[in-house]
Amino acid sequence: MGQKLTLSVIKADVGGFVGHCGVHPDLLEEARRMLAGCDLLVDFHVTSVGDDINLIMTHRRGTDAEEIHRLAWDVFVACTGLARERKLYGAGQDLLKDAFSGNVRGMGPGVAEMEFEERESEPVVVFMADKTEPGAWNYPLFKVFGDPFNTIGLVIDPKLHGGFRFEVHDLIEHRAVDFVLPEEMYDLLVFIGAPGRFAIKSIYSRQTGWIAATSSTQKLNLLAGRYVGKDDPVCVVRCQSGFPAVGEVLEPFAMPHLVAGWMRGSHQGPLMPVAQRDAHPTRFDGPPRVVALGFQLANGRLLGPQDFFADPGYDRARQIALEVADYLRRHGPFEPHRLGLDQMEYTTLPQVMEKLRDRFRAVD
């Protein structure tokens, strides 16, 4: 077998243009220039979704490689400098530390990485979302790897019929637990149905042990101890030949499920699948967006991307998302449009509660 390849997707919000809607082209150009001048990478692709810069990189250094994470950190620091010069909004928002300290985990940027040996054909999908949180992937990842009504390959493809192992992270208590499907499906759903706390980190084939999918699970508010925006997660999924087909991987997004995020990270909204050119959320800083870029890997080279959600087949999903957005927006500051109090810890709620603490009185 050949030397293993690592696919790393590292993202950060280092300044919005304008407001939280997009990324200034100068920042993307600087990121491309820096990655092009680095001999650590086999290949790379730089893109943006909303106000996040996404670095998609292939290399041979393995996951959590210090030199790769330092490269991404240096790119984000340089782009932050440009953002400050241009007075872009929230410049350096996702860079929670002053200096690099080994890797970017826990420092603000989101990370999804996987290491594997390239198959004869290696198609992958990189999902990137804006105005939402890591738990947003729970629903589609379950549908892809656990629901035969979405993925018929779980029933009729011998390479998928053995099921998958799900690694789930408790984002509050920093613990991990594994579930094997289909046997433990109901146990899994108990946890991932609460996406504000539990998020699917990685998924593995039970038949081969190969990694099938991985996602970023960084929670910015928990890392910073204050509200600094939603986490805008990324996710990588391998497709075909032992994994679900590309069409099965994309199918869950035909139903724009509700996710936490939107304006100030404090509202529920539909996750709307869009082409990359439309990944500039403006309506109430939303609705939350997801982009899917497909790449064919060839000896580490990224052939693509294919902009999957540019397909008119997702027009109805976008229409449904807009109708749901209309309905939810009419709720204004009321739940369920506004998040529950347990998720409002980093807004004005604590200050208001403290101010009024002495005015609360006991009732019989």
ZITAUR-V750378 format. One record per residue. RES is the residue in three letters. PSI is psi in whole degrees, -180 to 180 (* if undefined). Layout:
# ZITAUR-V750378
RES_PSI + RES_PSI
This chain:
# ZITAUR-V750378
MET_152 + GLY_176 + GLN_141 + LYS_149 + LEU_144 + THR_130 + LEU_116 + SER_128 + VAL_115 + ILE_129 + LYS_158 + ALA_151 + ASP_111 + VAL_14 + GLY_126 + GLY_151 + PHE_109 + VAL_145 + GLY_-128 + HIS_20 + CYS_-37 + GLY_-173 + VAL_133 + HIS_136 + PRO_-28 + ASP_-35 + LEU_-42 + LEU_-39 + GLU_-39 + GLU_-41 + ALA_-44 + ARG_-42 + ARG_-44 + MET_-41 + LEU_-36 + ALA_-29 + GLY_10 + CYS_133 + ASP_10 + LEU_-22 + LEU_149 + VAL_-44 + ASP_168 + PHE_161 + HIS_130 + VAL_131 + THR_-178 + SER_150 + VAL_120 + GLY_-132 + ASP_20 + ASP_136 + ILE_130 + ASN_121 + LEU_114 + ILE_116 + MET_142 + THR_144 + HIS_-179 + ARG_22 + ARG_-7 + GLY_170 + THR_153 + ASP_25 + ALA_125 + GLU_-42 + GLU_-31 + ILE_-43 + HIS_-37 + ARG_-40 + LEU_-48 + ALA_-43 + TRP_-45 + ASP_-38 + VAL_-47 + PHE_-36 + VAL_-45 + ALA_-42 + CYS_-33 + THR_-41 + GLY_-44 + LEU_-38 + ALA_-41 + ARG_-38 + GLU_-35 + ARG_5 + LYS_39 + LEU_155 + TYR_135 + GLY_37 + ALA_128 + GLY_19 + GLN_-41 + ASP_-1 + LEU_95 + LEU_-12 + LYS_160 + ASP_-26 + ALA_152 + PHE_142 + SER_43 + GLY_-52 + ASN_170 + VAL_-2 + ARG_131 + GLY_0 + MET_-2 + GLY_-55 + PRO_151 + GLY_145 + VAL_129 + ALA_118 + GLU_147 + MET_146 + GLU_135 + PHE_166 + GLU_127 + GLU_134 + ARG_178 + GLU_-35 + SER_129 + GLU_79 + PRO_137 + VAL_153 + VAL_130 + VAL_115 + PHE_137 + MET_130 + ALA_156 + ASP_144 + LYS_40 + THR_-169 + GLU_169 + PRO_-35 + GLY_-10 + ALA_-23 + TRP_-11 + ASN_-50 + TYR_-55 + PRO_-37 + LEU_-37 + PHE_-45 + LYS_-43 + VAL_-47 + PHE_-3 + GLY_-12 + ASP_110 + PRO_-17 + PHE_-21 + ASN_-47 + THR_94 + ILE_-21 + GLY_-27 + LEU_-24 + VAL_-45 + ILE_-7 + ASP_115 + PRO_-27 + LYS_-17 + LEU_-18 + HIS_-23 + GLY_-12 + GLY_-173 + PHE_155 + ARG_128 + PHE_126 + GLU_119 + VAL_135 + HIS_135 + ASP_109 + LEU_-14 + ILE_-48 + GLU_4 + HIS_54 + ARG_160 + ALA_149 + VAL_145 + ASP_146 + PHE_140 + VAL_132 + LEU_145 + PRO_-8 + GLU_-40 + GLU_28 + MET_-46 + TYR_-38 + ASP_-43 + LEU_-45 + LEU_-28 + VAL_-40 + PHE_-52 + ILE_-11 + GLY_-6 + ALA_75 + PRO_-14 + GLY_-20 + ARG_-40 + PHE_133 + ALA_141 + ILE_121 + LYS_-53 + SER_159 + ILE_139 + TYR_144 + SER_130 + ARG_-25 + GLN_-42 + THR_-20 + GLY_-3 + TRP_146 + ILE_135 + ALA_-34 + ALA_154 + THR_155 + SER_165 + SER_138 + THR_21 + GLN_135 + LYS_103 + LEU_-44 + ASN_-38 + LEU_-36 + LEU_-40 + ALA_-22 + GLY_15 + ARG_168 + TYR_121 + VAL_17 + GLY_166 + LYS_173 + ASP_-20 + ASP_70 + PRO_165 + VAL_159 + CYS_140 + VAL_132 + VAL_128 + ARG_148 + CYS_157 + GLN_162 + SER_66 + GLY_-11 + PHE_165 + PRO_151 + ALA_160 + VAL_-45 + GLY_-33 + GLU_-34 + VAL_-33 + LEU_-25 + GLU_-39 + PRO_-25 + PHE_-2 + ALA_-15 + MET_106 + PRO_88 + HIS_159 + LEU_138 + VAL_159 + ALA_142 + GLY_-117 + TRP_-139 + MET_125 + ARG_22 + GLY_23 + SER_17 + HIS_157 + GLN_142 + GLY_163 + PRO_140 + LEU_108 + MET_121 + PRO_128 + VAL_158 + ALA_155 + GLN_-35 + ARG_-19 + ASP_13 + ALA_55 + HIS_79 + PRO_124 + THR_-29 + ARG_107 + PHE_38 + ASP_35 + GLY_-149 + PRO_165 + PRO_143 + ARG_151 + VAL_136 + VAL_143 + ALA_114 + LEU_128 + GLY_139 + PHE_144 + GLN_119 + LEU_132 + ALA_101 + ASN_40 + GLY_-11 + ARG_142 + LEU_99 + LEU_116 + GLY_-161 + PRO_160 + GLN_122 + ASP_90 + PHE_-42 + PHE_5 + ALA_-13 + ASP_128 + PRO_-13 + GLY_-16 + TYR_9 + ASP_-42 + ARG_-38 + ALA_-40 + ARG_-38 + GLN_-43 + ILE_-43 + ALA_-40 + LEU_-37 + GLU_-42 + VAL_-39 + ALA_-42 + ASP_-47 + TYR_-47 + LEU_-39 + ARG_-29 + ARG_-15 + HIS_-15 + GLY_-127 + PRO_10 + PHE_145 + GLU_149 + PRO_2 + HIS_-51 + ARG_144 + LEU_159 + GLY_161 + LEU_-31 + ASP_-18 + GLN_8 + MET_22 + GLU_-29 + TYR_27 + THR_-153 + THR_-11 + LEU_-50 + PRO_-39 + GLN_-41 + VAL_-42 + MET_-41 + GLU_-41 + LYS_-36 + LEU_7 + ARG_-43 + ASP_-10 + ARG_-8 + PHE_139 + ARG_155 + ALA_149 + VAL_151 + ASP_*
